[in-house]
Amino acid sequence: MSSSRPIAVQFSDLRGFSSFTAQVGDEEAFRIARQFVGLVGTNVEQHHGRLLKTYGDGVMTSFEDPIQAVRCAATMQETLCREYCGGDGGDPAISAGIGLTWGSVIQTDGDLFGHSVNLAKRLADEAKGGQIVTSSSVVDVTGLIDGYSFRDMGERSLKGIGEHRLYEVIWRPEVARLETSDDQMDIVLTEDNKVVVELGKTMKDKLEQTIRQLESDTIGDDSRGLARLIKSKLAKQLAKSLPTWIDWAQTRSGLGIEHAIQDVHAEIVAGKLTLTLGTKKWPLAFSPQDIDPVAAKAFVERLQRMKALASGTTD
């Protein structure tokens, strides 16, 4: 066992993988998980890092150069999104959240231990699908990186870790961003004419738990009297626990993560934002309590201008 100089520790976790497995079956899910591990391994090798271990739908890696760690994380997101961000035509969409730290660790038998390792795992949990979340130490040690920037996410309370200031690596140029008030969903308008949806891990877990409960035998033939009433009320309570802006059926059907702006329709009526993505039948609905109305109005106006420019209908 030995303590070494500081290194970058990175955790990469697939998002929505439980739903994906339920839709396509264990064999196909296992195949995708192995492809993900292979994707990570290839990118880590190209950026002079080490793949330390895998755990289900996640991978732990390390880098001696923090700039290479950031570049690797960004390349991984670009590749993963290119391969799996569609989600239309009934195909489930999957994405990954990445957490990255810089600090001293204890290395032994090809594994890492210490606060920086624990923090990296928590940051991966904090990251929404498509996000790279870093500690302030990464920002301090790397400074400006050509082609990327850092967005200050503010102070966050992390379970078992405490308060930390977090940063997001902006790996694709953004035009506008909307965030829900509960910080569980981001909608990003990018320079390359895309609308990107980022769902938080805790929301995915909550949605999947609710789906399992709602699809259980709440109103079966063997449910009678008080037992049936209790089960029905439980299902309704679980449904109400979800934010008003999400319909759990959308996630079950494979809500696409990335959409061309021409396939996105957005409007604001009586202060309520509705957003229809691709061919989905159910629009996302946001009340003024869910998303800042001023930000929503600016987002829709920018989206409409970009759609007009892309179609050549502007003056």
Secondary structure, 3 states (H helix, E strand, C coil): CEECCCEEEEEEEEECHHHHHHHHCHHHHHHHHHHHHHHHHHHHHHCCEEEEEEECCEEEEEECCHHHHHHHHHHHHHHHHHHHCCCCCCCCCCEEEEEEEEECCEEECCEEECHHHHHHHHHHHHCCCCCEEEEHHHHHHHCCECCEEEEEEEEEEECCCEEEEEEEEECCCEEEEEECCCCCEEEEEECCCEEEEEECHHHHHHHHHHHHHHCCCCCCCCCCHHHHHHHHHHHHHHHHCCCCCCCHHHHHCCCCCEEEHHHEEEEEECCEEEEEECCCCCCEEECCCCCCHHHHHHHHHHHHHHHHHHHCCCC
